[in-house]
C-alpha cells in the first residue's frame, strides 16, 4: 500500500514515485506541499487509480520500483547534470533522505490506519460523536506529524542546494506538475 511519492504529480509516481514530485491537495495519506520546498520531493501517495481493464493493470512491484528510481532525483545522472548537483550534494541529499525515511514510512502507515478507522466508524454510524471526534483527532494529529517530518526533511534538503539549483529544480517540478495535471 505504501508507495512513496510526492502526493500528486510530485512523490505519486523519493517521495511520483519513493518520493516523486507531485504536490497536491491534502487527501487521506497525503501531505500538503509548500511551494518553496515542494520542488525538492514529491508527496507520499499510495493510492493508485483502478485500472479500466486487465491490459491496463500495472504490476505493483514494478510500479513501486519505478517510483523509487524516479524519487531519488539527486542520484539520476541526467537530473544531476541538469541541476548541476555535485557528488557531495548528492551524497548529502541521500543521507538526509535516509535519515527521515523510516519516520516518513511510519507516519504514512499511521495516517492510513487512522483514515481506515475514521472511515469505518463513520460507515457504521453507531458510534457517538465523541468517539468520531476522537478518531478524527488521531487522524489529524498523524497527518500533522507526517507533514512536520516531511517539511523538515525538505528544508534540510533545500539548504544543500544553491539558489540557482533551487530555481532549476522548482522549474522542473512545475513542468512535471503541468504535465501530470493536463487533461487526458
N, C-alpha and C positions, 0 to 999 in steps of 0.2 A: 504494500500500500504506500510505503514511503519512497517516493521518487523525489529527490531533492531538486528543486528548481526555483528560480526566482518567479514566484507565483503567477505567472501570467506569461505573456511573451518573454519575460526575463528568466529564473531558476525553475520554468514549466518545461521545459523540454529536455554549477558547483554550488549549486544552489541556484534554461528550458532546458532544464537538463539537470550533477549533484547540486549544482545550482546553475540555472540557465537564465539569461537576462530576460525578465518579464515582470515589470511592476504592474500591479493590478489592484482592483478594489478588494477590500477585505472580505474574503469568503471564508467559510469554515476551512481551517487548515492553511489559511493564507495570512500573510503579514503585509500591511500596507507599506509601500516603499516611500522613501524620502528622495526627492528629486536630486539633491546634491550627491547622495550616496547610491541611489538605485542603479546607477550605471555600472557599479562595481560587480554586482552579483544579481542573479535572478531571485525570485521569491520561491519559497517552498510551496509546491503544489503537487499533491499526489493524486489528484482527480484527473482522470482521462476520460474524454467523451466516448460514449459507447460507439462501437463500430456499427456501420449500417448493414454489412453482410460479412460472411466468413472471409471473403477475399480481402476485406478492408481491415481485418483484425491485425493488430501488431503484437508481436511476441513481447510480453512484458520485460523479460530479461534483456532482450536486445534493445528495447527502448530505454531501459534503465542504464545499460552500458553506454549507449549513445549519449544519454543525458549527462552521465558522469564525465564523458570525454569532452563534451561541449562546456561543461560547467567550469572547468579549470582553464579559463581563457588565458591566464597568466603563464600557462605551460605550452599553449599552442604556438608553434613556430611562426605561423602566418600572423596571428594576432600580436604576438610579442614584437614582431618586426613592424607591424602597423602602428603599434602604440609605443615603440622604442623601449620596451621593457628589458632591463638588463638581467643578467643571470642572478645577481644579488637580489634584485627586486622580486624576481620570480620565486626565488627560494624563500624570501621573507613573506610574500603573499601566501605561499603554500604552507608555511609554518603557522601563520595566523589562521588560515582556514582550518588546518588540522587541530589547532588549539580549541576551536569552537565547534567542530563537527559533532562530537558526542552530545554536547549540550543542545545543539540545534535539533539533532535527531530525536533526542529525548523529549524536547519541547514539542516537536511535531506529533509525537506519539501521545503526549498528554492532551494536546488540542484535539486530536482525532478521537481519543477516548471520551473526553468530556463532551464533545459535539455529539457523539453517539448517545451518551447518557441523556443529554438535553432533548434530542430528537425522540428518544424512547419515552421519556417521562411526559413529553408533550403529546405524543401519539396516543398514549394510554388514556390521558385525560382524567385520571382518577386521583392524581396527586394534588396536594394542597398548593396554593400559590407560594407559600413559604418554601416548600420543597423545590418548586420550579425555580424560584429566585436563587436558592442556594446552589442549584445545579448550574444556572446561568452565571452566577458569580464565579464558580470554579472554572468554567469555560473561559470567561473574560480574563480572569487572572492568569490562566495558562497562555492565552493569546498575548497578553501584555508582557509576560515574562519572555516569551519567544521573540516578540518584537524588540524588546530591550536588548536581548542577547545578540540578535541579528544586526541591529543597528550599531552596537559596539564593535562587532566584527567588521562591519563595513567601514566604520570610522577608522579603525586601525589600518585597514587596507588602503583607505583613501589617503592616509598620511604617508604611505610608502610611495605614492605616485607624485610626480611633479605636476604643477598646474597645467602644463601643456598635455601631459598624458591623461589627466582627468578629463580635459576637454575632448580629446580623441576617443576615450572610452565612452563618454557620455553621448557623443555623436553616433558612435557605433550602436549603442543601445537604443537610441531614438530611432535609428533606421530599422533595427530588428523589431521594435515595438510597432512601427508603422506597418511593416510587412505582416506581422502577426495579427494586427487588428483590422487589416484590409478585408473587405467582404470577399467571400469565395464563391 
